[in-house]
Amino acid sequence: FSLQCFFVASGFERTMPKLLALAAAAAVPCAAFVPQGALRGHVGAETHNIGQQMLDASPSEAKSAGVFVGMVGIGAAGLSMFAAQQRRKTARRVTTLEVEEAVTGPKATEWPDPNKRYSASVPFLLHPKQLDGWVGGEKGFDPLGTTDAIPVYLMREAELKHGRVCMLATIGWIATDLGARFPAEAFQQVKSTVQAHDYLVENSFYMSEMLGVIGAIEVYGLWLLFKGWGGDIKRDAGDFFLGKNFLPKEPKQADEMRLKELENGRLAMLAISGIITMAQSHPDQTWPFI
C-alpha cells in the first residue's frame, strides 16, 4: 500500500501543473455558456429545456456567474504557474547537491574524528593526554583508563615495581626448576619451585629473614615514593638511585633503556603468571612443562 501511495504521489507531483493548466483552459470558455440574451435582458430559444432554464436566469445572476467563472480560471492559471515554479526550484536544488557530491566526493565519516588524537596501540580509544611526557606514553596504552582516576606517577611506580619483581621471579623460578640451589642443606631438599615456599617455612628460618629484607626495601620504597610524588626530592617514578651510572649519557638513549625495562617488566608479569598456572596445574612437572 505504501509503495502504491508513493507512486501515486510521485505521479501526481509531476502531472499537477498540467492538470491545473488544463483546468484553467477549461474554466475560461465556460463563460461562453452564459446566455447572452439573459445578459441583455432578452429571452433565448424556447424550444429546448436548457434554453427554458436559462430564460429564468436574471441578468444579475448571469453576470455573477460570469465573474465567478473568470475568477476560477485566473486562480487555476496562477496555481499552475506556482506549482511549475516550485518544481523547477526543487529540480535545481537536487541537481546542485548531486553535482557537489560528484565533484567533492562523499563526506568524511564521523569516526575517526580528525580533530581527536587516538591511541597508537589501541586505535579505537582516545589517546590519554596524561601520558604525554612519560617514557612509553607516546603509545597511549591505557585501555582501562586507570590514569584518568589515579596519578600517572603512582601507576608508573607500581608498574615498575611489579615488573622488576616478576623479572627476578621468572629467572629464579626457571633456575630452581633446572636444578640451581643455594649452598645450604635446607635448599638441597627442595624438589621444585612450587614446593619451595612451604618446605622452607616448615624446615628453616630463611623465609623469615627474606621477609625482613623485603619489608625493609618496601619501607624505603614508600618513603621515596611519597617524597618524590610530593616534590620534596627530585625523583622519577621507580627510581631507587641505584644503577643510574649504567644509563647512556644521551637523554634519548637513556629513555630507550627505560622503555626496554618497562616492556620487559610487562612481559615478565605475563610470563610468571603463565609459569605459576602451569606449575599448579601440573605439580609433577617442572619448567618447561613438556
KOLROBA-366707 format. One record per atom (N, C-alpha, C): residue in three letters; z negated, y negated, x negated. Coordinates in steps of 0.05 Angstrom, whole numbers, padded with zeros to 5 digits, always signed. Example, Ala and Ser with C-alpha at 12.3 -4.5 7.8 and 13.67 -1.06 7.14 Angstrom:
2
ALA-00156+00114-00264;ALA-00156+00090-00246;ALA-00156+00066-00264;SER-00142+00045-00257;SER-00143+00021-00273;SER-00157-00001-00258;
END
This chain:
290
PHE+00000+00024-00016;PHE+00000+00000+00000;PHE+00000-00025-00017;SER-00016-00025-00039;SER-00018-00048-00057;SER+00009-00053-00070;LEU+00023-00031-00078;LEU+00049-00035-00090;LEU+00069-00047-00071;GLN+00069-00038-00045;GLN+00087-00049-00025;GLN+00081-00079-00021;CYS+00055-00086-00020;CYS+00048-00114-00017;CYS+00058-00130-00041;PHE+00056-00118-00065;PHE+00065-00133-00089;PHE+00095-00138-00087;PHE+00111-00118-00080;PHE+00140-00122-00079;PHE+00147-00141-00057;VAL+00133-00139-00034;VAL+00139-00157-00012;VAL+00133-00186-00020;ALA+00109-00190-00033;ALA+00101-00217-00042;ALA+00121-00227-00062;SER+00129-00210-00081;SER+00148-00219-00102;SER+00174-00227-00090;GLY+00184-00210-00071;GLY+00210-00217-00058;GLY+00208-00242-00041;PHE+00185-00245-00028;PHE+00182-00269-00012;PHE+00181-00294-00029;GLU+00168-00292-00053;GLU+00167-00315-00071;GLU+00195-00324-00080;ARG+00212-00304-00084;ARG+00239-00310-00094;ARG+00257-00321-00071;THR+00253-00311-00047;THR+00271-00318-00025;THR+00260-00341-00008;MET+00235-00349-00013;MET+00223-00370+00004;MET+00240-00396+00003;PRO+00248-00406-00020;PRO+00264-00431-00019;PRO+00290-00428-00003;LYS+00303-00405-00004;LYS+00327-00401+00011;LYS+00322-00401+00041;LEU+00299-00387+00049;LEU+00293-00386+00077;LEU+00286-00414+00088;LEU+00272-00430+00072;LEU+00265-00457+00081;LEU+00290-00474+00083;ALA+00309-00471+00064;ALA+00334-00486+00066;ALA+00350-00478+00090;LEU+00350-00452+00096;LEU+00364-00443+00119;LEU+00352-00454+00145;ALA+00325-00454+00146;ALA+00311-00465+00169;ALA+00317-00495+00173;ALA+00319-00509+00150;ALA+00326-00538+00152;ALA+00354-00541+00163;ALA+00372-00525+00153;ALA+00400-00527+00162;ALA+00403-00520+00191;ALA+00387-00501+00200;ALA+00389-00492+00228;ALA+00375-00512+00247;ALA+00355-00526+00237;ALA+00340-00543+00255;ALA+00355-00569+00261;VAL+00369-00579+00241;VAL+00383-00605+00245;VAL+00404-00604+00268;PRO+00421-00583+00269;PRO+00441-00582+00291;PRO+00428-00578+00318;CYS+00403-00570+00319;CYS+00391-00565+00345;CYS+00391-00590+00363;ALA+00393-00613+00349;ALA+00394-00638+00364;ALA+00418-00639+00382;ALA+00439-00625+00374;ALA+00464-00625+00390;ALA+00461-00612+00417;PHE+00441-00595+00420;PHE+00437-00581+00446;PHE+00422-00599+00466;VAL+00413-00622+00458;VAL+00400-00640+00477;VAL+00422-00653+00494;PRO+00421-00651+00520;PRO+00442-00662+00537;PRO+00446-00692+00534;GLN+00471-00699+00527;GLN+00478-00727+00523;GLN+00476-00743+00549;GLY+00483-00729+00570;GLY+00481-00744+00595;GLY+00453-00751+00602;ALA+00435-00734+00595;ALA+00407-00740+00601;ALA+00397-00763+00585;LEU+00408-00766+00560;LEU+00401-00788+00543;LEU+00410-00814+00556;ARG+00433-00812+00570;ARG+00444-00837+00582;ARG+00436-00840+00611;GLY+00421-00819+00621;GLY+00412-00820+00649;GLY+00432-00809+00668;HIS+00454-00794+00659;HIS+00475-00782+00676;HIS+00469-00753+00679;VAL+00482-00741+00699;VAL+00478-00713+00706;VAL+00500-00697+00692;GLY+00492-00674+00680;GLY+00512-00657+00667;GLY+00525-00638+00686;ALA+00537-00617+00676;ALA+00551-00597+00692;ALA+00532-00582+00710;GLU+00538-00580+00736;GLU+00520-00567+00754;GLU+00528-00539+00760;THR+00548-00528+00747;THR+00558-00502+00754;THR+00543-00480+00739;HIS+00527-00486+00719;HIS+00512-00467+00703;HIS+00483-00472+00706;ASN+00467-00450+00704;ASN+00438-00453+00706;ASN+00426-00469+00684;ILE+00438-00466+00660;ILE+00428-00482+00637;ILE+00432-00511+00642;GLY+00456-00518+00652;GLY+00461-00546+00658;GLY+00443-00557+00680;GLN+00436-00539+00699;GLN+00418-00547+00720;GLN+00390-00553+00709;GLN+00381-00537+00690;GLN+00355-00541+00678;GLN+00355-00567+00662;MET+00377-00572+00648;MET+00379-00597+00633;MET+00380-00622+00650;LEU+00390-00618+00674;LEU+00393-00640+00693;LEU+00365-00652+00700;ASP+00345-00633+00701;ASP+00318-00641+00708;ASP+00304-00657+00686;ALA+00314-00656+00661;ALA+00301-00669+00638;ALA+00305-00699+00641;SER+00283-00713+00636;SER+00284-00742+00637;SER+00294-00753+00610;PRO+00303-00777+00609;PRO+00313-00789+00584;PRO+00291-00790+00562;SER+00267-00797+00570;SER+00245-00798+00550;SER+00239-00771+00538;GLU+00240-00750+00555;GLU+00235-00723+00545;GLU+00257-00714+00526;ALA+00281-00720+00533;ALA+00303-00713+00516;ALA+00302-00727+00489;LYS+00294-00753+00491;LYS+00292-00768+00466;LYS+00270-00758+00448;SER+00247-00750+00460;SER+00225-00739+00445;SER+00233-00713+00432;ALA+00248-00696+00447;ALA+00257-00671+00436;ALA+00275-00675+00412;GLY+00292-00695+00413;GLY+00310-00700+00391;GLY+00294-00709+00366;VAL+00275-00726+00370;VAL+00258-00736+00348;VAL+00243-00713+00335;PHE+00232-00696+00352;PHE+00216-00673+00342;PHE+00233-00654+00325;VAL+00257-00648+00335;VAL+00275-00630+00320;VAL+00283-00643+00294;GLY+00287-00669+00294;GLY+00294-00682+00268;GLY+00272-00681+00248;MET+00247-00685+00258;MET+00224-00684+00240;MET+00221-00656+00229;VAL+00225-00636+00246;VAL+00223-00608+00236;VAL+00243-00603+00214;GLY+00267-00613+00218;GLY+00288-00609+00198;GLY+00281-00622+00172;ILE+00272-00647+00173;ILE+00265-00661+00149;ILE+00242-00648+00134;GLY+00221-00638+00150;GLY+00198-00624+00137;GLY+00207-00599+00124;ALA+00224-00584+00137;ALA+00234-00559+00126;ALA+00249-00564+00100;ALA+00265-00584+00100;ALA+00280-00591+00075;ALA+00262-00599+00052;GLY+00241-00615+00060;GLY+00221-00623+00039;GLY+00206-00599+00027;LEU+00197-00581+00045;LEU+00183-00558+00035;LEU+00201-00540+00017;SER+00227-00539+00024;SER+00245-00523+00008;SER+00248-00535-00020;MET+00250-00562-00021;MET+00253-00574-00048;MET+00227-00571-00064;PHE+00204-00573-00051;PHE+00178-00570-00065;PHE+00175-00541-00076;ALA+00182-00521-00060;ALA+00179-00494-00069;ALA+00198-00488-00092;ALA+00222-00499-00091;ALA+00241-00494-00113;ALA+00231-00507-00138;GLN+00220-00531-00136;GLN+00209-00545-00160;GLN+00186-00530-00172;GLN+00167-00519-00156;GLN+00145-00504-00166;GLN+00154-00478-00180;ARG+00175-00466-00169;ARG+00185-00442-00181;ARG+00197-00448-00208;ARG+00211-00470-00211;ARG+00223-00478-00237;ARG+00201-00483-00257;LYS+00179-00496-00249;LYS+00157-00501-00267;LYS+00145-00475-00277;THR+00140-00456-00259;THR+00129-00431-00266;THR+00147-00416-00286;ALA+00172-00416-00280;ALA+00191-00403-00298;ALA+00191-00415-00326;ARG+00190-00442-00327;ARG+00189-00455-00353;ARG+00164-00449-00368;ARG+00141-00447-00354;ARG+00115-00441-00367;ARG+00115-00413-00379;VAL+00124-00393-00364;VAL+00125-00366-00373;VAL+00144-00364-00397;THR+00166-00377-00395;THR+00185-00375-00417;THR+00174-00388-00442;THR+00159-00410-00440;THR+00147-00422-00463;THR+00127-00404-00477;LEU+00110-00391-00460;LEU+00090-00372-00471;LEU+00103-00349-00486;GLU+00124-00339-00474;GLU+00138-00316-00486;GLU+00150-00324-00513;VAL+00162-00348-00514;VAL+00174-00357-00539;VAL+00153-00362-00560;GLU+00130-00374-00552;GLU+00109-00378-00571;GLU+00098-00352-00583;GLU+00094-00332-00566;GLU+00084-00307-00576;GLU+00105-00293-00594;ALA+00130-00296-00588;ALA+00151-00283-00604;ALA+00153-00297-00632;VAL+00148-00323-00633;VAL+00150-00337-00658;VAL+00125-00334-00675;THR+00102-00337-00663;THR+00077-00335-00679;THR+00065-00308-00681;GLY+00075-00289-00665;GLY+00064-00262-00666;GLY+00039-00260-00649;PRO+00029-00235-00646;PRO+00005-00231-00629;PRO-00019-00245-00641;LYS-00037-00253-00623;LYS-00061-00267-00632;LYS-00080-00247-00647;ALA-00096-00258-00665;ALA-00114-00241-00681;ALA-00136-00230-00663;THR-00144-00205-00669;THR-00165-00193-00653;THR-00192-00206-00660;GLU-00212-00201-00643;GLU-00238-00213-00647;GLU-00253-00201-00670;TRP-00247-00176-00678;TRP-00260-00162-00700;TRP-00240-00153-00720;PRO-00244-00157-00745;PRO-00267-00172-00756;PRO-00262-00202-00754;ASP-00284-00216-00750;ASP-00282-00245-00748;ASP-00278-00257-00775;PRO-00256-00272-00780;PRO-00251-00283-00806;PRO-00272-00304-00815;ASN-00287-00314-00796;ASN-00308-00334-00803;ASN-00335-00321-00811;LYS-00336-00294-00810;LYS-00360-00280-00817;LYS-00356-00262-00841;ARG-00377-00257-00856;ARG-00375-00241-00880;ARG-00387-00214-00874;TYR-00372-00193-00879;TYR-00381-00166-00873;TYR-00389-00151-00899;SER-00406-00131-00895;SER-00417-00116-00918;SER-00395-00101-00932;ALA-00395-00101-00958;ALA-00375-00086-00974;ALA-00379-00056-00972;SER-00404-00047-00969;SER-00409-00019-00968;SER-00410-00008-00940;VAL-00417-00024-00920;VAL-00417-00016-00892;VAL-00400-00037-00877;PRO-00373-00035-00877;PRO-00356-00057-00868;PRO-00358-00064-00839;PHE-00371-00048-00822;PHE-00374-00055-00794;PHE-00400-00070-00789;LEU-00415-00076-00810;LEU-00440-00091-00807;LEU-00437-00117-00822;LEU-00452-00138-00813;LEU-00451-00163-00826;LEU-00465-00162-00853;HIS-00456-00178-00872;HIS-00468-00178-00899;HIS-00496-00192-00897;PRO-00517-00178-00906;PRO-00544-00191-00906;PRO-00545-00213-00927;LYS-00546-00237-00918;LYS-00546-00260-00936;LYS-00570-00261-00955;GLN-00592-00249-00946;GLN-00616-00250-00962;GLN-00614-00233-00988;LEU-00593-00216-00990;LEU-00589-00200-01014;LEU-00573-00215-01035;ASP-00562-00238-01028;ASP-00547-00253-01048;ASP-00565-00262-01071;GLY-00556-00258-01095;GLY-00571-00265-01119;GLY-00587-00242-01131;TRP-00589-00220-01116;TRP-00603-00197-01126;TRP-00583-00177-01139;VAL-00593-00162-01158;VAL-00576-00142-01171;VAL-00568-00121-01150;GLY-00542-00116-01147;GLY-00531-00098-01127;GLY-00529-00110-01099;GLY-00537-00135-01096;GLY-00536-00148-01070;GLY-00508-00153-01060;GLU-00489-00155-01079;GLU-00461-00160-01071;GLU-00449-00138-01054;LYS-00461-00114-01056;LYS-00451-00092-01039;LYS-00462-00093-01011;GLY-00482-00108-01006;GLY-00492-00113-00979;GLY-00502-00088-00965;PHE-00515-00069-00979;PHE-00524-00044-00967;PHE-00552-00048-00956;ASP-00553-00051-00930;ASP-00579-00052-00916;ASP-00574-00044-00887;PRO-00565-00020-00882;PRO-00556-00012-00855;PRO-00579-00013-00834;LEU-00604-00010-00842;LEU-00626-00011-00823;LEU-00636-00039-00819;GLY-00627-00058-00835;GLY-00636-00086-00831;GLY-00665-00090-00839;THR-00675-00075-00858;THR-00703-00078-00866;THR-00709-00105-00879;THR-00689-00116-00893;THR-00694-00142-00906;THR-00694-00165-00887;ASP-00687-00160-00861;ASP-00690-00181-00841;ASP-00719-00186-00834;ALA-00736-00166-00837;ALA-00764-00168-00830;ALA-00783-00168-00853;ILE-00774-00156-00876;ILE-00791-00153-00900;ILE-00778-00168-00923;PRO-00793-00183-00938;PRO-00782-00198-00961;PRO-00767-00179-00980;VAL-00745-00188-00992;VAL-00729-00172-01010;VAL-00745-00165-01035;TYR-00763-00182-01043;TYR-00779-00177-01067;TYR-00796-00152-01063;LEU-00809-00149-01040;LEU-00825-00125-01035;LEU-00808-00100-01032;MET-00785-00103-01019;MET-00767-00080-01016;MET-00756-00070-01043;ARG-00749-00089-01060;ARG-00738-00081-01086;ARG-00760-00069-01104;GLU-00784-00079-01102;GLU-00807-00067-01117;GLU-00811-00038-01108;ALA-00811-00033-01082;ALA-00816-00006-01072;ALA-00792+00012-01079;GLU-00768+00002-01078;GLU-00745+00019-01084;GLU-00744+00027-01113;LEU-00750+00008-01131;LEU-00750+00015-01160;LEU-00773+00034-01166;LYS-00796+00031-01154;LYS-00819+00049-01159;LYS-00812+00077-01151;HIS-00802+00080-01126;HIS-00795+00107-01116;HIS-00772+00119-01132;GLY-00753+00102-01140;GLY-00731+00113-01155;GLY-00740+00123-01183;ARG-00757+00109-01196;ARG-00767+00117-01222;ARG-00784+00143-01220;VAL-00801+00144-01200;VAL-00818+00168-01196;VAL-00800+00192-01190;CYS-00779+00188-01174;CYS-00761+00211-01167;CYS-00744+00219-01191;MET-00737+00201-01208;MET-00722+00208-01232;MET-00740+00226-01251;LEU-00765+00218-01254;LEU-00783+00234-01270;LEU-00789+00261-01257;ALA-00792+00261-01230;ALA-00798+00285-01216;ALA-00774+00305-01217;THR-00750+00295-01215;THR-00726+00312-01217;THR-00725+00326-01244;ILE-00728+00310-01265;ILE-00727+00321-01292;ILE-00750+00341-01296;GLY-00774+00334-01288;GLY-00797+00352-01291;GLY-00795+00377-01275;TRP-00785+00376-01251;TRP-00782+00400-01235;TRP-00762+00419-01247;ILE-00738+00409-01255;ILE-00718+00426-01267;ILE-00728+00438-01293;ALA-00741+00421-01310;ALA-00751+00432-01335;ALA-00772+00454-01331;THR-00790+00450-01312;THR-00810+00471-01307;THR-00798+00496-01296;ASP-00779+00494-01279;ASP-00765+00518-01268;ASP-00750+00532-01290;LEU-00740+00518-01310;LEU-00725+00530-01332;LEU-00744+00542-01353;GLY-00771+00539-01350;GLY-00790+00551-01369;GLY-00805+00533-01387;ALA-00801+00507-01385;ALA-00816+00488-01402;ALA-00844+00486-01393;ARG-00864+00486-01412;ARG-00892+00485-01406;ARG-00907+00468-01427;PHE-00929+00456-01418;PHE-00947+00443-01437;PHE-00962+00465-01453;PRO-00972+00458-01476;PRO-00984+00479-01493;PRO-01009+00492-01482;ALA-01024+00479-01464;ALA-01050+00491-01455;ALA-01045+00517-01440;GLU-01066+00534-01441;GLU-01064+00561-01429;GLU-01060+00559-01399;ALA-01073+00539-01386;ALA-01071+00537-01357;ALA-01042+00533-01348;PHE-01027+00519-01363;PHE-00999+00514-01356;PHE-00982+00539-01359;GLN-00989+00557-01376;GLN-00973+00581-01381;GLN-00974+00600-01358;GLN-00994+00597-01341;GLN-00997+00616-01318;GLN-00981+00607-01294;VAL-00970+00583-01295;VAL-00955+00573-01272;VAL-00928+00587-01271;LYS-00921+00599-01248;LYS-00896+00614-01245;LYS-00873+00597-01238;SER-00877+00577-01221;SER-00855+00559-01213;SER-00867+00531-01207;THR-00849+00513-01204;THR-00858+00485-01200;THR-00871+00482-01172;VAL-00860+00496-01152;VAL-00871+00493-01125;VAL-00900+00504-01123;GLN-00908+00521-01142;GLN-00935+00532-01143;GLN-00953+00517-01162;ALA-00942+00499-01178;ALA-00958+00486-01199;ALA-00981+00470-01189;HIS-00977+00454-01168;HIS-00998+00437-01158;HIS-01022+00453-01149;ASP-01018+00472-01132;ASP-01041+00487-01121;ASP-01055+00503-01143;TYR-01040+00514-01161;TYR-01052+00530-01182;TYR-01069+00514-01201;LEU-01059+00490-01209;LEU-01074+00473-01227;LEU-01099+00461-01214;VAL-01097+00455-01188;VAL-01121+00445-01174;VAL-01143+00465-01174;GLU-01137+00490-01170;GLU-01157+00511-01169;GLU-01167+00521-01196;ASN-01151+00518-01218;ASN-01158+00531-01243;ASN-01162+00511-01266;SER-01161+00485-01261;SER-01164+00467-01284;SER-01172+00439-01273;PHE-01178+00422-01292;PHE-01184+00394-01286;PHE-01161+00375-01292;TYR-01138+00386-01300;TYR-01116+00369-01308;TYR-01106+00352-01285;MET-01106+00363-01261;MET-01096+00347-01239;MET-01114+00323-01233;SER-01140+00325-01237;SER-01158+00302-01233;SER-01152+00281-01254;GLU-01147+00289-01279;GLU-01141+00270-01300;GLU-01114+00256-01294;MET-01095+00271-01285;MET-01069+00259-01278;MET-01072+00239-01255;LEU-01089+00246-01235;LEU-01094+00229-01213;LEU-01106+00202-01222;GLY-01125+00203-01241;GLY-01137+00179-01251;GLY-01117+00161-01266;VAL-01099+00173-01282;VAL-01079+00158-01296;VAL-01060+00144-01276;ILE-01051+00159-01256;ILE-01033+00148-01236;ILE-01047+00126-01220;GLY-01072+00129-01214;GLY-01087+00108-01199;GLY-01089+00082-01215;ALA-01094+00084-01242;ALA-01095+00061-01259;ALA-01068+00046-01259;ILE-01047+00062-01261;ILE-01020+00049-01261;ILE-01014+00035-01235;GLU-01023+00047-01213;GLU-01019+00035-01187;GLU-01034+00009-01183;VAL-01058+00008-01193;VAL-01074-00016-01191;VAL-01061-00039-01208;TYR-01052-00032-01231;TYR-01038-00051-01248;TYR-01013-00061-01235;GLY-00998-00042-01223;GLY-00973-00049-01210;GLY-00978-00068-01186;LEU-00999-00063-01170;LEU-01005-00080-01147;LEU-01012-00108-01156;TRP-01027-00110-01178;TRP-01034-00136-01189;TRP-01009-00152-01197;LEU-00991-00139-01211;LEU-00966-00152-01219;LEU-00950-00160-01195;LEU-00949-00142-01174;LEU-00934-00148-01150;LEU-00943-00174-01137;PHE-00968-00176-01132;PHE-00978-00200-01117;PHE-00976-00225-01134;LYS-00980-00222-01160;LYS-00977-00246-01178;LYS-00948-00255-01179;GLY-00930-00236-01181;GLY-00902-00243-01183;GLY-00891-00254-01156;TRP-00899-00241-01134;TRP-00890-00250-01108;TRP-00901-00277-01100;GLY-00925-00282-01108;GLY-00937-00308-01102;GLY-00929-00330-01121;GLY-00914-00324-01142;GLY-00905-00344-01161;GLY-00925-00352-01182;ASP-00946-00336-01185;ASP-00966-00343-01205;ASP-00956-00336-01233;ILE-00939-00316-01235;ILE-00926-00309-01261;ILE-00897-00305-01256;LYS-00881-00308-01278;LYS-00853-00305-01276;LYS-00846-00275-01280;ARG-00840-00262-01259;ARG-00836-00233-01260;ARG-00815-00225-01239;ASP-00796-00208-01248;ASP-00777-00196-01229;ASP-00790-00172-01215;ALA-00779-00166-01192;ALA-00790-00143-01177;ALA-00786-00117-01194;GLY-00807-00101-01196;GLY-00806-00076-01211;GLY-00810-00079-01241;ASP-00815-00104-01251;ASP-00817-00108-01280;ASP-00846-00103-01288;PHE-00850-00084-01306;PHE-00876-00078-01318;PHE-00878-00089-01347;PHE-00859-00105-01355;PHE-00858-00118-01381;PHE-00858-00096-01403;LEU-00844-00075-01398;LEU-00840-00053-01417;LEU-00811-00047-01420;GLY-00802-00044-01445;GLY-00774-00036-01450;GLY-00753-00057-01446;LYS-00761-00082-01443;LYS-00741-00103-01439;LYS-00726-00109-01465;ASN-00736-00100-01487;ASN-00722-00104-01512;ASN-00697-00087-01514;PHE-00696-00066-01498;PHE-00673-00048-01499;PHE-00650-00059-01481;LEU-00655-00080-01466;LEU-00634-00091-01450;LEU-00614-00108-01466;PRO-00589-00108-01459;PRO-00570-00126-01474;PRO-00577-00155-01471;LYS-00570-00170-01491;LYS-00576-00199-01491;LYS-00558-00214-01471;GLU-00534-00204-01466;GLU-00516-00217-01448;GLU-00527-00213-01419;PRO-00530-00234-01403;PRO-00541-00231-01376;PRO-00525-00212-01358;LYS-00498-00214-01360;LYS-00482-00197-01343;LYS-00485-00168-01350;GLN-00486-00161-01376;GLN-00490-00134-01384;GLN-00518-00124-01377;ALA-00538-00142-01379;ALA-00565-00134-01371;ALA-00567-00127-01341;ASP-00552-00143-01325;ASP-00552-00137-01296;ASP-00538-00110-01291;GLU-00518-00104-01307;GLU-00505-00078-01303;GLU-00524-00055-01309;MET-00541-00058-01329;MET-00561-00037-01335;MET-00581-00035-01313;ARG-00589-00057-01302;ARG-00608-00057-01279;ARG-00596-00043-01255;LEU-00570-00048-01251;LEU-00556-00036-01228;LEU-00554-00005-01232;LYS-00550+00003-01257;LYS-00549+00032-01263;LYS-00576+00045-01257;GLU-00598+00032-01265;GLU-00624+00042-01259;GLU-00629+00045-01229;LEU-00620+00024-01215;LEU-00624+00024-01186;LEU-00608+00047-01173;GLU-00583+00050-01180;GLU-00567+00071-01168;GLU-00575+00099-01176;ASN-00584+00103-01201;ASN-00594+00129-01210;ASN-00620+00135-01195;GLY-00636+00115-01190;GLY-00661+00120-01175;GLY-00655+00129-01146;ARG-00635+00116-01134;ARG-00627+00125-01107;ARG-00617+00153-01107;LEU-00601+00160-01126;LEU-00591+00187-01128;LEU-00613+00207-01133;ALA-00633+00200-01149;ALA-00655+00217-01155;ALA-00672+00222-01130;MET-00675+00201-01113;MET-00690+00205-01088;MET-00677+00226-01070;LEU-00651+00226-01069;LEU-00637+00246-01053;LEU-00639+00273-01067;ALA-00637+00274-01094;ALA-00638+00299-01108;ALA-00664+00313-01105;ILE-00686+00299-01109;ILE-00713+00312-01108;ILE-00719+00321-01079;SER-00708+00307-01060;SER-00712+00315-01032;SER-00698+00342-01027;GLY-00674+00345-01038;GLY-00659+00370-01035;GLY-00672+00393-01050;ILE-00682+00387-01074;ILE-00695+00407-01090;ILE-00720+00418-01077;ILE-00737+00400-01067;ILE-00762+00408-01053;ILE-00755+00425-01028;THR-00735+00416-01014;THR-00728+00431-00990;THR-00719+00460-00997;MET-00702+00462-01017;MET-00693+00489-01025;MET-00716+00506-01036;ALA-00734+00493-01051;ALA-00757+00508-01063;ALA-00776+00519-01041;GLN-00780+00503-01021;GLN-00798+00512-00999;GLN-00784+00533-00981;SER-00758+00531-00977;SER-00745+00550-00960;SER-00738+00576-00975;HIS-00738+00575-01002;HIS-00732+00599-01018;HIS-00754+00601-01040;PRO-00778+00608-01033;PRO-00801+00608-01052;PRO-00797+00629-01075;ASP-00781+00648-01071;ASP-00777+00669-01092;ASP-00755+00661-01112;GLN-00743+00638-01109;GLN-00722+00629-01126;GLN-00730+00603-01140;THR-00718+00597-01163;THR-00723+00572-01178;THR-00696+00558-01181;TRP-00698+00534-01191;TRP-00673+00518-01195;TRP-00654+00533-01213;PRO-00629+00535-01209;PRO-00613+00521-01188;PRO-00609+00536-01162;PHE-00627+00554-01155;PHE-00628+00568-01129;PHE-00602+00583-01123;ILE-00593+00598-01142;ILE-00568+00614-01138;ILE-00575+00643-01146;
END
